[in-house]
Amino acid sequence: MSKYEWEEGTITLPSSGFAQLRKAVEEADRAHKEVVFEHTQKFWAGLTAKQKSDRGEYNKAFDDYCDKHARTKKVISAPSRWSSGVSIDVDLSDDIEAVVKYGRAFKDKPTRVLKSDMNFPTNRTTEFSASPHGGCITFNKDRGTVTWSVGENNHAVSSARGGAVAEAFFKSLRDVKWRKNTGGVISGNDEYNREGRDYGNGGNYVTVGFGPIGAIEAPWQTDEFVMTDGKRYSRGDYDKLARSAAAASRRNLNQALKSQGQSPARTQRGKTSAASTAGSFTNRNFGGYEGAPLHF
């Protein structure tokens, strides 16, 4: 069943988290491409002269090789100072096919794949392919951000997230130690949501949140996280923080009004009648505490 979908979001990272995440993605990308390259060499070494010269025989040999060796193989990124390591099962056939049948090695006639065909990352690489089916991970050092982007297509998000590099990216992103005013959300949409006729359907929605900003903007989509000081926040804490922030906001407003000789602001379900939250994030997701700034 088809499902046209897309996903995109920019996450603000603490400086240490930026370097850690970018390096973890680089190592995962390199480890994955090393495995893919090794398969291309084994595949080429096993071909007969006829299979190397006849495209039909070449394609058949490739399919046979993938059925025997490349489907659901484990890709491993070893633990390092940047990452605890990633070990996942993926189907490598599409990754191998991208260089064996659609890259330089197949342009005129089949030839052996070279290391230069693999586009291995370096310590300066800032843009990574999430999977052979799409998805892009882009780091911006000047802004201290990383952007996840998947263009709209049939099952585009699920296909992109299933890639080895994407798996490593999201795993490492959840391991980041956050600071105040960091984090963010990833949003998306799909054809079924857009066609919905119920109240609230149709618009873009948050698919996942990270860190303090994620907790503020989309608490129900944000998993627990750890701050750089070691303090851990869970979804239960988001609610407590919202209650505390709402109460503090009311106290501050009432003190300001009292100092001006005015009556305290009336409150209803945790809301203030005149409180300003300019310049701070507000939590719009906890029903009784709308407008209350969350401070981490």
C-alpha positions in Angstrom: 0.0 0.0 0.0 1.4 3.3 -1.0 2.2 6.1 1.4 3.6 9.4 0.1 5.4 11.1 2.9 8.2 13.6 3.8 10.1 14.6 6.9 12.4 17.5 7.9 13.7 19.3 10.9 16.7 21.2 12.2 18.2 20.3 15.7 20.3 22.8 17.6 23.2 21.0 19.2 25.5 22.0 22.1 29.1 22.4 20.9 30.3 19.2 22.3 27.3 17.3 21.0 27.8 18.7 17.5 31.3 17.3 17.2 30.3 14.0 18.8 27.3 13.5 16.5 29.0 14.5 13.3 31.9 12.2 14.1 29.6 9.3 15.0 27.8 9.7 11.6 31.1 9.9 9.8 32.3 6.7 11.3 29.0 4.9 10.7 29.1 6.1 7.0 32.7 4.9 6.6 32.0 1.6 8.3 29.0 1.0 6.1 30.8 1.9 2.9 33.7 -0.4 3.8 31.3 -3.3 4.1 29.6 -2.4 0.8 33.0 -2.0 -0.9 34.1 -5.4 0.3 31.0 -7.0 -1.2 31.7 -5.3 -4.6 35.2 -6.8 -4.6 33.9 -10.3 -3.8 31.2 -10.0 -6.4 33.6 -9.0 -9.1 36.2 -11.6 -8.2 33.5 -14.3 -8.6 32.4 -13.3 -12.1 33.2 -15.3 -15.2 34.5 -13.6 -18.4 31.0 -13.9 -20.0 29.4 -12.4 -16.9 31.8 -9.4 -17.1 31.0 -8.8 -20.8 27.3 -9.6 -21.0 25.0 -7.2 -19.2 22.2 -9.7 -18.9 24.5 -12.3 -17.4 26.1 -9.6 -15.2 22.7 -8.6 -13.8 21.7 -12.2 -13.1 25.0 -12.8 -11.3 24.5 -9.7 -9.2 21.0 -10.8 -8.1 22.3 -14.3 -7.3 25.1 -12.8 -5.2 22.8 -10.6 -3.2 20.4 -13.4 -2.5 23.3 -15.4 -1.1 25.4 -12.8 0.6 24.0 -9.3 0.9 20.5 -9.5 2.3 20.0 -8.9 6.0 23.7 -8.6 6.9 25.0 -7.0 10.0 26.8 -3.7 9.7 29.0 -2.8 12.6 30.5 0.6 13.6 33.1 -0.1 16.4 32.9 1.8 19.7 35.0 4.9 19.9 35.3 8.1 21.9 32.5 9.5 19.8 30.1 6.6 19.8 29.1 3.5 21.7 29.1 1.7 18.4 26.3 0.7 16.1 25.4 -2.9 15.2 22.3 -3.3 13.0 20.9 -5.7 10.5 20.3 -4.2 7.0 19.7 -5.3 3.5 22.9 -4.3 1.7 21.7 -5.2 -1.8 20.5 -1.7 -2.7 23.7 0.0 -1.4 25.8 -2.4 -3.4 23.6 -2.0 -6.5 24.0 1.8 -6.3 27.8 1.5 -7.1 27.8 -1.8 -9.0 25.0 -1.1 -11.5 24.4 2.6 -11.4 27.8 4.2 -10.7 30.9 4.7 -12.8 31.6 0.9 -12.8 28.6 0.3 -15.0 28.7 3.4 -17.3 30.0 1.8 -20.5 30.6 -1.8 -19.6 30.9 -3.5 -16.2 34.2 -2.9 -14.5 35.5 -3.4 -11.0 34.4 -0.9 -8.4 37.3 1.2 -7.1 37.6 2.8 -3.6 37.3 6.2 -5.3 33.8 5.3 -6.4 32.7 4.9 -2.8 32.8 8.6 -1.8 34.2 7.8 1.7 33.7 10.7 4.2 36.5 12.8 5.7 36.7 14.9 8.9 35.4 17.8 6.8 32.3 16.1 5.4 29.1 17.9 6.5 26.5 16.2 4.3 25.7 12.5 4.5 23.3 10.3 2.6 21.0 8.5 5.0 20.2 5.6 2.7 20.3 4.6 -0.9 16.6 5.5 -1.0 17.0 9.1 0.0 17.3 11.2 3.1 20.0 13.7 3.9 21.9 14.6 7.1 23.5 18.1 6.9 25.7 19.6 9.6 26.1 23.4 9.9 29.1 24.2 12.1 28.5 28.0 12.1 25.0 27.6 13.4 25.7 24.5 15.5 22.8 22.6 13.9 22.1 19.4 12.1 19.2 19.0 9.6 17.4 15.8 8.7 15.6 16.0 5.4 13.6 13.5 3.4 11.9 14.6 0.2 8.3 13.5 -0.4 8.0 10.1 -2.1 6.3 6.7 -1.6 7.4 5.3 1.8 10.2 7.8 1.7 10.6 8.3 5.4 10.5 4.6 6.4 13.0 3.8 3.6 15.4 6.6 4.6 15.2 5.8 8.3 16.0 2.2 7.5 19.4 3.0 6.1 22.5 2.2 8.2 23.7 5.8 8.4 20.2 7.0 9.4 20.1 4.3 12.2 23.4 5.5 13.5 22.3 9.1 13.3 19.2 8.8 15.4 20.8 6.5 17.9 23.7 8.9 18.4 21.3 11.9 18.5 19.5 10.4 21.4 22.8 10.1 23.3 23.6 13.8 23.1 24.0 15.6 26.4 21.9 18.8 26.0 22.1 22.4 27.2 19.4 25.0 27.7 18.0 26.2 24.4 19.2 23.2 22.4 17.3 20.4 20.8 14.4 20.6 18.3 11.8 18.8 16.5 11.4 16.9 13.2 8.1 17.5 11.4 6.4 15.8 8.4 3.2 14.9 6.7 1.8 12.1 4.6 -1.0 11.6 2.0 -3.4 10.0 4.5 -3.1 12.7 7.0 -3.6 15.4 4.4 -6.8 13.7 3.2 -8.2 13.4 6.7 -11.5 15.3 7.3 -11.5 15.1 11.1 -10.8 18.1 13.2 -7.0 18.7 13.4 -6.1 16.6 10.4 -4.3 17.8 7.3 -1.6 19.9 8.8 2.1 19.0 9.3 2.8 17.1 12.5 5.8 16.5 14.7 7.3 13.0 14.3 10.0 13.2 17.0 11.5 15.7 19.4 14.9 16.0 21.0 16.3 17.8 24.1 14.8 20.8 25.9 13.3 22.4 22.8 11.7 19.1 21.8 10.2 18.9 25.3 8.8 22.4 25.1 7.4 22.2 21.5 6.3 18.5 21.4 6.5 16.8 24.8 4.6 13.7 23.8 7.0 13.1 20.9 10.2 13.7 22.9 11.9 10.9 24.7 13.7 11.4 28.0 17.1 13.1 27.7 20.1 14.1 29.8 21.5 17.5 30.3 25.3 18.3 30.4 25.1 18.5 34.2 23.9 14.9 34.3 20.3 15.7 35.2 17.8 13.4 33.4 14.4 14.6 32.2 11.5 12.2 31.4 8.0 13.0 30.1 6.7 13.0 33.6 9.2 15.8 34.4 7.9 17.9 31.4 4.5 18.1 33.1 6.0 19.0 36.4 8.2 21.7 34.8 5.1 23.1 33.0 3.2 23.3 36.3 6.2 25.0 38.0 6.8 27.4 35.2 3.1 28.4 35.1 3.1 29.0 38.8 6.3 31.1 38.6 4.8 33.1 35.7 1.7 33.9 37.7 3.8 34.9 40.7 6.0 37.2 38.6 3.0 38.8 37.0 1.2 39.4 40.2 4.3 40.9 41.8 4.7 43.3 38.8 1.0 44.3 39.0 1.2 44.8 42.8 4.2 47.0 42.4 2.2 49.1 40.0 -0.8 49.3 42.4 -2.9 47.0 40.3 -5.0 44.0 41.3 -3.4 40.6 40.8 -4.2 38.9 37.5 -7.0 36.4 37.5 -6.0 32.9 36.5 -8.0 30.1 34.9 -6.7 26.5 34.5 -3.1 27.7 35.0 -3.3 30.6 32.5 -2.5 34.2 33.3 -4.6 37.0 31.9 -1.8 39.2 30.9 1.5 37.5 31.3 4.1 38.1 28.7 6.3 35.2 27.6 8.1 37.2 24.9 11.6 35.8 24.2 11.0 32.4 25.7 9.7 29.1 24.4 6.2 28.2 25.5 4.5 24.9 26.1 1.3 24.6 24.1 0.8 20.9 24.7 -0.2 20.6 28.3 -3.9 21.5 28.4 -4.0 23.3 31.8 -0.7 25.2 31.4 -0.8 26.8 28.0 1.5 29.7 27.6 3.8 28.7 30.5 7.5 29.0 29.6 9.6 25.9 30.3 13.1 26.7 31.6 15.9 24.1 31.6 
